[in-house]
Amino acid sequence: MSARVRKFVGGIGILVFLAAYIWAVTAIAEYVPDQIFIKTLFYAVAGIGWGVPILPLLSWMNRGK
């Protein structure tokens, strides 16, 4: 698979993943208690947490020539 096709497929995969991730975070956020510290902690973890699952996809996209 050429690098161009790999980056295209990876880009589509990232968009699909992010759409599902945003949907899941907003669905879970409804059940977070209404305390400012807990909400801040939840959104901080959710805001940083999306990057970890994408790392293998990014390394696959940049592999090869």
HELIX and SHEET records of a PDB file:
HELIX    1   1 ALA A    3  ALA A   29  1                                  27    
HELIX    2   2 ILE A   36  GLY A   49  1                                  14    
HELIX    3   3 GLY A   51  MET A   61  1                                  11    
END                                                                             
